[in-house]
Amino acid sequence: MARYNGPRLRKIRRIGTELPGLTTKTSAKRPTVPGMHGPTKRMNKTSEFGLRLKEKQKLRLHYGLTERAMRLVFQRAQRMAGDTGRNMIGLLESRFDNLVWRAGLTRTIPAARQLITHGHINLGGKRAKTPSQMLSVGDVFQVREASRNREDLRITANSPVRERPAGIKIDLDTMSVTIEALPGPELIPLDVNVQKVIEYFAK
């Protein structure tokens, strides 16, 4: 399945959980499931598979991954030492596009991905164009000089939609971000049962 590019609020209403990486909108005004029968539709008891699928979809949509990319992250986490769930969240949180969003340069992860692919971000002094690459502690990225005066970037950087994690330091003058510590699984900004996700892929 390709990356989802449809109505984002519809996905939030279907899953029933806010996905801050996908959109800044909430389902508060329309908390029912989408569809013409949404307000009165009776939801049957969800199967165990349905619960696992729902938790997996939360992560996939929040971080903006395809099904294949999500499975590759799980397989890599499984090969690493330690808890697979924590490893998986650690890998997702270390993605370049996620860290651009976490630094407060954009309002959503899709916007961060677009900023990178359009060549507005330098990583280690060189233009970066791969949103999926994994960053490590000590990495530094910054908005290219020609793009620093963009009004949308300045407004978002000075008034981020979410509080920046303590380990992500930003110089607002140079629009430079230093990764002093990667966000841990306890700082993940959505409500998700990671164990269900592991069970989904390990079935």
N, C-alpha and C positions, 0 to 999 in steps of 0.2 A: 504494500500500500504506500502511495506517495505521501509526502508531507501535506498536512491539511491546510487548505487555503480558503475555506468557506467561512460562514458566519461564526465568529468565535463565541459569542454569547450563547449560541445554540448548543455548543458543546458543553459549556459550563452548566446550563440548565439540564442537560441530559445526565451529566455526571453528578450534579448536585453539590459541587465543591468549587470554591473560587480557585482560579489558576492565574496567579499574578504575573507569571512569566508570559502567558499567552495574551492577556488583555487586562487593561485597568478597569474594565466594566465589571459589574456584579449582577447577580440574578435577584437582587433584593426586591425589585419591582415586579418580576415575573419568576417566582420560585418554582413554578410547575414545569413538568417536562415539556419539550416542544411538541408541536402537532396540534391539530384541530380539537382533539379530545383531551389535551393536556390537563386543563383545570379539573376535569371530572374523572380522568382515567384511573382505574384501580390497578395498582402495581401488584402483580403476583409475587409470591415469595421468590427472591433471587436465589439461584442455584449457587453452589460453591464455585463452579467455574465462572459464573457471572460476577461474583464478588472479586475473584482474582483478575478477571478481565478489566473490571472497572478500575481497580488500583493500578494496573499496568497502564491503562489509558490516561490516568491522571499524570503520571510521570512523562509519558510519551508526548502528550499535548503541551504540558507545561514547558518542557525543554525543547519542544519543536523537532523531535526526531521522527524518522521513518521507522516502520516496523523492523526492517533489516538492521538499521543502526542501533535500535534499542536492544535487539537480540545480541549484537556484537558487543555492546557494553556489558550485558549480563555475562557473556562467555568470558570476556576479559576479566571481569570481577571474580568469576568463579576460579580462574587460574591463579589469582593473587592469594597471598597468605592472609589469614584472618577471616573475619565475618564477611560473607558475600554481600549481604545487604548494605553494610557500611561501605564496603569497597565500591559498590555500584553507585551509591549516592555521591561518594567522593569523586568518582570519575565524571559523573554528570555535572557536579558543581565546579570541576576544574576545566570545563569546556570554555574556550575563548569567548564565544558569544554570551554565555551565561555570566562570565566575569565582567564583560563590558556592561551588561545590564546591572549586575550587582554593584558596580562602581558608580551607578547613577547617571551614566552618559545617555541612556535611552529609557523610554518608559516601558518597553517590553523586550523580550528576547528576539522575536522576529525583527524588530527595529534594529537591534544590535547586530543581528546577522546581516541585514542590509547595509549597515554602516561599514562592516568589515568587507563584504564582497564588493562594495563600490570603491574600495581603496582609501577610505578616510582614516584608517588606523594604522599606525606603525607599531611593530613588535620587535623589540631589540634593535631599533634604529632602521628597520627595513619595512617596506609596505607589506602588510599582511592581507591575505585574501582567503584564508581557510578558517571559517567559524568553528569547525569541529575540533581543531587541534587542542591538545591538552596543555595547560600551562602549569608551571611549578612555582614554588616559593622562590622569590628573588626575581621573577620575570617582571619586566616593565613594558607597558604599552602606553601610547599617547595618541591623541588626535593629531593628524598631520597639520602642519602650520597653516596651509592654505584653507583648512576647514575649521579652524578654531573660532572664527568670528561668526559662524553660523548661529543665528538667533535661537533656533530650536535647541541646539546642543548647549548653548550657554544657559538658557532658561532651565532645561532639565538638569544639568550638572549642578547648578546652584540651588535648585529645589527638587531633589530626587523624590520619586514617588514612594520609595521605601528607604529605610535607614540602611546605610552602608555597613556591612560587617566590619568588626574591629580590625581585622587583618588586611583590609583593603584601604590603602592610603592614596589620596588624590591631591594633586597640586592644581588648583583651579586656574592659576595663572597660565601654566603651560599645558593644562589639560592632560597631565601625565599621571598614570596610575601605577603604583608599586604593589606587588603581591607579597605581603609579609607573612600571611598565613591564609590558607585556603579555607573557605567556609566548611565546617564539619556537618555531619548528618543531623545534628541537633539544631542546626540553624536553617534547615530546609524550610522555605516559606510557604509550604502547603501541607494540608492534612492528608497523609498517605500511609497505608500499611505496607511497608516494604516487604515484609515476610510474605504477603499475598502475591506480590510481584515475583518474588523468587519462586514460589510454588507454581505460578503460572508458567514460567519458562522451564522449570524443572519437571513438569508433568510428563 
